[in-house]
Amino acid sequence: MTAADLQKLTELLKAYNIELKTDGTKITHVNGHVAELNGEDYMPDQLINVVLQIVGTDLRSAWFKALHG
């Protein structure tokens, strides 16, 4: 992905309350988590899946804490 593509994705993800911090083609944070992802290494669908896996891990953790807190 190019820096412009990554910026478009960043804007789209805001609608789903997912925050990406980027530096050029690199993702440095996903919802506050430090990340070291280079968008140039991924096809758009692959990068979306990686971001959603990070968010999914947070959701599973929150669910576990809510049940067993």
Number of C-alpha atoms within 10 A of each C-alpha: 17 16 16 11 13 23 18 11 16 17 13 13 15 11 9 8 9 16 18 23 17 20 13 15 18 20 19 17 17 19 15 11 14 11 17 12 18 19 20 16 13 14 10 15 8 12 19 13 11 13 20 14 12 14 16 12 11 14 12 11 12 13 12 11 10 9 8 7 7
